[in-house]
Each structure stands twice: as C-alpha cells, then as structure tokens.
Amino acid sequence: MTLAQQLEFTLTAVLAQVLGESITAAVSPANDLRFGDYQSNAAMVLAKSRKMNPRALAEQIVGAWPADAIATVEIAGPGFINFRVKAEVYATRMQSAASDARLGVSPVAHPRTIVLDFSAPNVAKPMHIGHIRSTILGDSLSRIARFLGHKVITDNHIGDWGTQFGMVTWAWKNSLDEPALLANPLAELLRLYRHASDASKADESIREACRLELVKLQQGDAGNFAIWTRCLDLSKQGLQQIYQRLDVSFDHWLGESAYNNALAPLVQKLLEGNLARESDGAVCIFTDGSVADQTKDPFLIRRDGEWSDFPMMIRKSDGGFNYATTDIATLEFRKNEWNADSVWYVVDHRQSLHFQQLFAVAGRLGLASMDLRHIAFGTILGTDGKPLKTRAGDLPQLADVLDDSVAAARVAVNERSRLDTDEERAELAELIGISAVKFTELAHHRLSDYVFDLDKMVALEGDTAPYLFYSNVRSRSIFRKLEEPFVAGAPIELTEDAEIHLARLLARFAEVVPAVLDDCRPNILTSYLLEVARAFHSYFEACPVLKADGITRHSRLTLCHVTALTLATGLQLLGIAVPERM
Ligand code: ARG
C-alpha cells in the first residue's frame, strides 16, 4: 500500500466513527511541503453537503485521529487537513525499498491487455521528427504499463500500403541507383519518393504514370508487387537499425497492408448493418445523432454558421479504401485476436478528429467497453520557435537528429568527462546523445510544443538526462570508497531535515509511477526524478556519510543506495539506461 492509500484507509475509519457512515475520502500529496506531506479536503467537501461547519468537522476528525497512525494531523485554513508522516515510517519504507527491485511499486490488482500503437512511420516516406515523439512516448508508456503488471502488446502499424508506392515504383523503374540503395536504403527510397513527387507536380503525365503504377500494384501485378516487397524489406531493415539505436522494440509489425483482405468484407458488413451508406459513389459513416451537443459530434462540422455532415469515408468512389477503413479493421482484429481491453494510439494531435470518429464507430460496433485513447502530442520547434526544419527546409530525418545530438554530446563529454580513453568517451557520447533526445521529449507535457535546443539538452546542468546520470553516478560513487561491505536491509533512522525530505520523495516513487498512466504523461515521472536528484544533492551536502558511524552511517548509505536505485529504475522506465561512469 502507498502512504496515500494508508492515510485514506485511516481517514475512512475516522470518518465512520465521526459521521457514523462509511465514506471513502481521498488523500493527495501536499502542494506545499512546509505544511505537511499529504492533504485532504474531505472535511470541506463533506461539511458542505451536510450543511456543517467545515472547521468544526475537521476538528472532530483531528480529535478522533489515532495516535499510532502513520502521520500526525493538523487543520489548515477553513478546514483542510494536513498530514505529516512520521520519520520512522519513512525509515521503514527506505529499509524495505533498499532490497526491493520494485521499490515498493505493487503490480495492479486487475491487469489489462493494453495494445500500444506507436511509431508507425510510413514506408518510403521520411520517418521524420514527428515520429520520434510517438516512438519515444509509446516506448516509455509500454515499459511503465508492463512494470505495473499489465499485459502489453506493442504494435508498429506502419503505413506500408499508401499512394506513395505509386510514386516510388515509378521512380524505381526510371531512376533507381542500386548501389545507393544497398548502402543506405532509407535514404535512397526517400530520394526516389521525392524525385517522383517533384516530377509529378511538374508534369501531369508523370502523375498519371504514378497513379497507374499504384493501380497495377493494387491489382496484384507481379512486377510491381516484387518492387513493393523489396521496398518493404529494405525499409524495415533501415527502421530496425534506428530502433536498435533507440533500444525500442515491437511485439508486432502489423502494418496497414496486413488488413487488405479484411477491408471489402468490413465495408460490406457496415453497409448491411446500416452503419454506413453510399454517398456520391463513395461509402461513408455519418452522424447517428446520438451526441446531444453538436460541437462534440465528430461527424459534424460548422460551415458558414450551419452544421453540415463531416462523414468518415471508408470506400472511395474509385473503389479504393481509406486510412479509416484500415483502422476499423485493425481495431476489430485487436479486439478479436488479442482480446485487447485497451488500445492506445500515440499519434500527432492533428489526427484527433480521425480518432474521435474511429472511437465513435467502435461504440456503434459494440466495442464501447474498450478503453480507447488517442495519446496526442504537439510539435517540435527549432530555436527560432518555428517547426523544426533542416537548413534545406525539409523535415529533419530522425537518424540525422540522433547524429546531431550525439555530436553535441561529444563536445560536452570532451569538456567535462573524467573518462580516459577515446573509446569510452565515444560510447558515453552516444548514450548521452540518445538519452538527451529521449529525456527532452518525455520531460515536456506531451500536448505542448517544445524547442529542440541541443546544447541545453546535453548539458550537465539543468533539467537534463546528463544531470540525472551525474546524480546517479554520484549516489553510487560513495560505495567505492567504502571499506566495509554494504548490506542493504538493516533498520535505519532518519533525524536530519535533509534526510527526511529525501526519504519522503523516494517513498513517493510508488505513487508517481502508476500516476503516469492516468493521462499517459511520462513528464510526471521526469519531474519527479529531477526533484529526487535535487533533494539528493542537498542531502549529500548537508549530511556527511563516510564521517558518520553506527546506525547513522548505515542510514545514510541506505539513502544513497535507494536514490541510485530510484534514479536508475525511473530512467529505465523511460527507456533510458544510465552509464556506469562519466
Ligand atoms: N502512419 C501514420 C502516420 O504516420 C500513423 C499511424 C498511427 N496508427 C494508427 N492506427 N492510425 O501518420
């Protein structure tokens, strides 16, 4: 049980005694640690509905509060209750955390099957910086959900069946550079795509030629199919290299093409069930009028002061299927084959309307009980405050961004690192460069835009990955200077403010990790880790470890040990490995 849960438990018992009814009251972490560790507004809320004086009710609660509870209580303002957890309670928590790989985080009581749909770049098109947000966020959410005991299925739903293949196939037949393809497949495929895209903008007949290549592929032409297969293999290999560098992996790569055969029957089923109807030769899903507030109906749009239809198209008038059709088929598959309770889509906020429509359709198909979430995110900006672009004005490629970050880290490492060999420094720079990109992504509220400033991201000072690495290394370094062996698990005692404050934060790990999944916000964990690191440095300045002896020495070593474990475990849940030395 977390401390907050323990307090809720006691508060509920006290309320039963005072009010004579059983009421579950919520306790939350205090906003201002000067007044307590946890707080509750239960007296205010309950007094209001009972027409009582809140302060009087709070006084009754405090009067009935058991002396042997884990915290003491105080009333603040008009009737808030503040709880101060006893130092010995923190001491016991730290003692057990020191030899617990889960650091007090209990697995959830009811594990769910969660499908995480993330990364999902489009084959032969650039895997650009927008996909980086999805990849990093999704990977960290999958790690956290797994750690909490959920059954997680990660699926890379790549865009491997779009109109881009018409263009790539045309360019492949006209200007393929085979050696370049072998040397760097992603780059050559991208060049082909850009070449065809530019050419078809300039020349109508080329556009038509590309369209015909696509039709041939869709009709099963053997030659075009072979080109498509090869593009796909090469792209996957290229992507795999990037994922390996990022330490990201997927249980499945069921791209759009995996559902090709399901689309025609699906549209048929929707037509027969009157869930979709024909409109100007296309097949669409319209509003069913079930949403009372028109502003919240994703199938309506306001134009010139009038509400008009904004349907979801599932079959084009030329017979082709849409992104939406595939997504409905994919969702059904995930429900039927994988028994998914939840499907979480980590996708750019610009697709928000698409997902609102998809989830509404899911409801009409009888899937309303599923927990479907669009985990949206904003844009990455350059230091000029505009969406990040390369000098040539293109969308930056993920691999290049990683290289740039590693190069910036290399400069910082050369200036600051104590490592001797060039090899060790290069390895550290790679780790810092990748981690800096990940940490910066995860440290921002996912819906906000953020500025991509490499020098700040790799700096040792500031809210950065290297700062956490350094804190972790520092908390471990003391053990190397130790003459006696350190055996975690013996009782400890906390007396100094800095010790108690650090222990209080460390004990909160068990509350912070599950909270990340409430709204899928890893930045809750990053802020927490930075707070732990800052508290650790203050503690380390204030409380000598090696000069202390007896239980004080053991207690302080235990705090260093739990700090190191908490930082390493927290970073690992974000998909970031800590360096041994730096
Ligand atoms: N390939 C899409 C894109 O790059 C993202 C796919 C997200 N997943 C999904 N099930 N729609 O925009």
Boltz pocket constraint, residues with backbone or C-beta under 6 A from the ligand:
constraints:
  - pocket:
      binder: B
      contacts: [[A, 117], [A, 119], [A, 120], [A, 121], [A, 122], [A, 157], [A, 158], [A, 159], [A, 327], [A, 330], [A, 345], [A, 346], [A, 347]]
      max_distance: 6.0
